[in-house]
């Protein structure tokens, strides 16, 4: 197989079991989420995307009861594995994990990586209102380190109490325009200050949307935490060592420039957030972004190939 040149990492689908459970309506976006074949590949081809790393759509299994989460996470991963088996040169996968049962989630991660060939896992934010820095989730991180695969922390709507206070009068802000950013930024910053990366110094975390403003905030957060809550290493040092960012849903030249300046170009990877964002729009932006051809090649595929150990 020719190594993929353009790789997109935050590209979603909905498995039949979770679609039925949630009673999703038949919309143009949902039809794309249902597709793991011709439609998806056609839109990839139109934008010159060689490989999608596909993941279950939000909220996956994070807020189900443990028994249901285990059953539907396994079913989701099996559905995705079959699609990858049919199109191995176009698709790969991030596992869905039943985080309500952390031990089962760790075991499903191992099955997905060792037996299904997946490249890591995507976790859709809060699990029954709990961030992943909660000690109960440590088995998942431990297994990810053992398997040497990254975990992708994806946004989900903020905690209901936050939504009530922040967004009650402005529901349009509650998800992608602002709520997702607040939830994921808080989530990932909590991982740093929790001591997680001292316990697991080889842990790798991916965050979409160019870090949900994290690069812009690194200096200020680092400067103030160094005085008020010192850790064994500087906050920014942890972040730059353990995090990779994708361009999913953040087609902004200024945000890209800031992210490269703060993180280094080797930590930036191309993504779309399909089908919620357009493959063509994302590729058009990246092809015209104010970076050198060498940097563009790293972002479009070389960095992902290295992190995910893709041939």
C-alpha angles and dihedrals in degrees: 000000000000109000111255114252098193118043127179117198109186103056119136144212136174119232117222094245095054092041090056093045092053095039093227115200120242102256132150090258093047091051088056091048089053093053122093098165141028101010094046094047092046091056090046090052092048089058099036096248111155102187137019122201096211127207138179115269124256128310091021109172100320097111102037126103111271097254094049092043092054093049097046096041090055091046091049092051092048091052091050092046090055090052090050090048090054094046107024093158093053108033139047130162151235112209126244109230129206093227094174083077104040095189091052090046091055090050092048090050089054092048092048094049101036100037106022098037097235120162100227134303141282120223118199101220122261123031108211088331096312125120119225093250087078107115092236090072096056093103089065093054092044091054093046089056092047090052092041094229131131128245117222113215107209127190125259129176113288122261111291091246090056092046091052094052100036106031111021092111095034108044093164088070095051098088131023099355093060116328095070090050094051092047097048096039089052091045096053095041089051089054089058098047093042092073092245094135092050088056093044109027093174095052116129123204128187122202126187133216090050092296098311091271094314095128091054091052101041098097095047095043092046094047096050098039089051088064102035106031110017117194131192088268133019117278092239091050091057092047096049092047100046106031135076121187131211130205093232110149093348108097095165125133094205093048090048092050091050092047093051091046093051102036106025122248092267089070097055122089133181121251138154110199090230132224092018090057129036121260090211094050092050094048093045090053095047093047090054098038115127096254135106121267089250092055091045090054091051093050097042095054122323095081093049093047090055097045095044095038093235120172 
